[in-house]
Amino acid sequence: MKTIKNIAIFALVAVMSANLGFAQSSSTKKLSDDERMQWWRDSKFGMFIHWGAYSIIGGERGSKIAGGGAEWAMDKLDYTVEEYEKFPAMFNPVMFDADAWVKMAKDAGMKYIVITSKHHEGFCLWDSKVTDYDIMDTSPFKRDIIKELAEACKKQGIKFCFYYSIVDWHHPHAQGNLYPNYNIAQHDDPSVVNPKFPKYFKNYMKPQVKELLTNYGDVGVVWFDGDWISDYTTEMGKELYDFIRDIQPNTIVNNRVDKGRTGMDGMNNKPGKFAGDFGTPEQEIPDTGIDSDWEACMTMNGTWGYKPDDNKWKSSEDLIQKLVDIVSKGGNFLLNIGPDGYGRFPAQSIRRLNAMGQWTKANGEAIYGAKASPYEKPKWGRYTTKDGVLYAHVFNWPKDGVLKLHKDVKVKKATLLTNPDAELTTLATSREVLVDVPMLAPDSIVSVVKIELAN
Ligand code: FHN
C-alpha cells in the first residue's frame, strides 16, 4: 500500500508541476537579438551604482586625496594588498536598504540598475563560493547585497544588472601585471602578460560570473570593465560572451566583454568582429548618432565611488538635458550613484534623482521607447520620435512665442506634451515650420512640444 501511495503522491506532484507550468523564465526561452535588446532599447535610462570597500575610504588617506574616481583608492592612495584588506573587514553598511535604493531609481524614471558586484579592488558584494574575499566571509555585514538588490528590483519591476571587473587587484594572477605601479597606459604593451591569468579566468572569473547568473534570477545586463589589461584576450572575451548566453540566453552584455576598444574609448574601433551588444562611451556623449546600440555612462559629480571632497556636481538641468541629448542620438543614459560606507545615497544625488523623476514623470512619453532624431539638432534643443510623433524638446524657449521646426516636418496636430487639449497653430513655410507657443515655457528645464505627423 505504501508503495502505491508513494507512486500516487509522485504522480500528483508531477501533474501539479506540469499544470502549475514552471514555465521557462524569460531567461531560458531564447529570443532573437532584436527581441532580446528591446526592453533595453526602450528603457533609455538606468542607474549605475559604484559601491564597495572603497566607499568607506572616500578617496582619502590622511591628508592625501585620490585624484579622479575614489573607487581607485587602493591604487591612487598606494595601499598594498595587505593594507587594503582591512577595509572589506570593516565594511558594515548598516543603513543599506535595497528597497529604498530601487524606489529612488524607479521614482527618478530609471528602468534598470547596474551595480558593481566586484570592482577592481576584488571585494565581492555577494556570497561567492569561489573566494572568502566577499561580503559574507570577510565583512561584519554578512548579508548578500546582490541578493537583496536583485529581489528588490524584481519586486518593483526594475531590471537587475551587474558590473564585473575583469582586472582584480586583490587576486595575484589578475592585477594587470604592473600592480602596485599599476598604469593603464602600460597595459597596451602586449609583452606584459601574467602567465597565470588564464588560470584566474578559468577557475575564478568564470565561476564567479556563473554564480551571479545562476543564483539571483534573471539578469538584464552583464556590464564588464577592466578589459584593457593585456592579460585578457579577445579569445577569452568571445568565450565569456558565449558562456553567459549559455547560462542566461537573453542577458545583454556590453562591449567591454571583449577587446574591440582602443584604450578607454567607449565604442569598438579596432578592426575585426568583437563580442558585446552595445558600446559604452564613458563621461561623454557622442557628437552625432551612432548606428549601433550604445549607452553613455556618467557620474553626477567627478567620481564613480563615494568621495566627499568632490563637489563638482552637474546640475539637475544639465543631467535632464543630457538625457534628452543622448536619447535624441539613439543612446541610453547610465547615470551613476556612489553610496557611502553606511549604505546611503549622497544628498546631492538624491536631489538630482528627484528633479529627474519630476521631469520624466511629466515628459517620459517623449523618452521611453523613443528613437533618434531624423533631423540635425536644432539650435533650441533636440528632437526624438516615436510611432508617427515628433517630440521637440525645447531647452531655449523662443522669446517671440514662435518655435521654428525643420522645414520637412509635416504637422497633423501640435500641442504641448503637458497640455494635450490646447492645439497649437502652425504654419509651414519654404524654410521652416512655425509653431505658435505660449510666451512662458511650460517647464523651466526642457519643455516638450508634441507634433503628430501627417502621413
Ligand atoms: O576604472 C573604471 C572606473 O573605476 C569606473 O568603474 C568606470 C565606469 O565605467 N570604468 C573604468 C574606467 O573606464
Residues whose N, C-alpha, C, O or C-beta is under 5 A from the ligand:
A	BS01	FHN	G69 E71 D225 E282 C297 W304
